[in-house]
Amino acid sequence: MFIHVFAFRWQPGVTPAQKEQVAAAIRSLQGQIPGLIETFVGTNLSPRGQGYEFGGVMKFEDQATFERYNPHPAHAALLGWLLPLIEPLELDFEV
């Protein structure tokens, strides 16, 4: 199994509606991306979050499946409008 962890700092001016759109869009990747087993997203509640207000975890079958996720059209379309809204941090590892 391969784990993809991400956290976002929002750019100034991102609205609550945009934040909810991001969460819904990430959740919607489930079922569109082959090999994506589970997706979890939510607001960061940790007092040690260093400004990262939103995060998530995705579980993939294996690293090869994860590597096919990045260029997948559904993921690429999401990144097209998401990246201007965030400062991302990512961690990826095999378990």
C-alpha positions as CSV (number, residue, x, y, z in Angstrom):
1,M,0.0,0.0,0.0
2,F,1.1,3.6,-0.7
3,I,0.1,6.6,1.3
4,H,-0.2,10.2,0.0
5,V,-0.6,12.9,2.8
6,F,-1.1,16.5,2.0
7,A,-1.7,19.8,3.9
8,F,-2.7,23.2,2.5
9,R,-2.1,26.7,3.7
10,W,-4.8,28.8,2.0
11,Q,-3.7,31.9,-0.1
12,P,-5.2,35.2,1.2
13,G,-8.8,35.8,0.1
14,V,-9.8,32.1,-0.3
15,T,-13.4,32.0,0.7
16,P,-15.2,29.3,2.8
17,A,-17.1,28.3,-0.3
18,Q,-13.9,27.7,-2.2
19,K,-12.5,25.7,0.7
20,E,-15.6,23.5,0.6
21,Q,-15.3,23.1,-3.2
22,V,-11.7,21.9,-2.7
23,A,-12.8,19.3,-0.2
24,A,-15.6,18.1,-2.4
25,A,-13.4,18.0,-5.5
26,I,-10.8,15.9,-3.7
27,R,-13.4,13.5,-2.4
28,S,-14.8,13.2,-5.9
29,L,-11.5,11.7,-7.1
30,Q,-12.5,8.5,-5.3
31,G,-13.9,6.2,-8.0
32,Q,-12.4,8.2,-10.8
33,I,-8.7,7.2,-10.2
34,P,-8.0,3.5,-10.6
35,G,-6.2,2.1,-7.5
36,L,-7.2,4.9,-5.2
37,I,-8.6,2.9,-2.2
38,E,-9.6,5.6,0.3
39,T,-9.7,9.3,0.6
40,F,-10.0,11.4,3.7
41,V,-10.0,15.2,3.9
42,G,-10.8,17.8,6.6
43,T,-9.9,20.9,8.5
44,N,-6.8,20.7,10.6
45,L,-7.6,21.0,14.3
46,S,-4.0,20.7,15.6
47,P,-2.6,23.7,17.5
48,R,0.8,22.7,16.0
49,G,-0.4,23.0,12.3
50,Q,2.0,25.9,11.4
51,G,-0.7,27.5,9.3
52,Y,-1.7,24.4,7.4
53,E,-5.5,24.6,7.8
54,F,-6.6,21.7,5.6
55,G,-5.3,18.2,5.0
56,G,-5.9,14.8,3.8
57,V,-4.8,11.3,3.3
58,M,-5.1,9.0,0.2
59,K,-4.4,5.3,0.2
60,F,-3.3,3.7,-3.0
61,E,-2.8,0.0,-3.9
62,D,0.9,0.6,-4.5
63,Q,3.5,3.2,-5.6
64,A,3.0,2.4,-9.3
65,T,-0.8,3.2,-8.9
66,F,0.1,6.5,-7.1
67,E,2.5,7.4,-9.9
68,R,-0.4,7.0,-12.4
69,Y,-2.5,9.3,-10.2
70,N,-0.4,12.4,-10.7
71,P,-0.9,12.7,-14.5
72,H,-4.5,11.3,-14.5
73,P,-6.9,13.8,-16.2
74,A,-9.2,14.2,-13.2
75,H,-6.2,15.0,-11.0
76,A,-4.7,17.4,-13.6
77,A,-8.0,19.2,-13.9
78,L,-8.2,19.7,-10.2
79,L,-4.7,21.0,-9.9
80,G,-5.4,23.5,-12.7
81,W,-7.7,25.6,-10.5
82,L,-6.5,24.4,-7.0
83,L,-2.8,25.4,-7.1
84,P,-3.4,29.1,-7.2
85,L,-5.5,28.8,-4.0
86,I,-2.9,26.9,-1.8
87,E,0.6,26.5,-0.5
88,P,0.9,22.7,-0.4
89,L,2.9,20.3,1.6
90,E,3.0,16.6,0.7
91,L,4.4,13.4,2.2
92,D,4.4,10.1,0.3
93,F,5.4,6.7,1.7
94,E,5.0,3.0,1.3
95,V,3.5,0.9,4.1
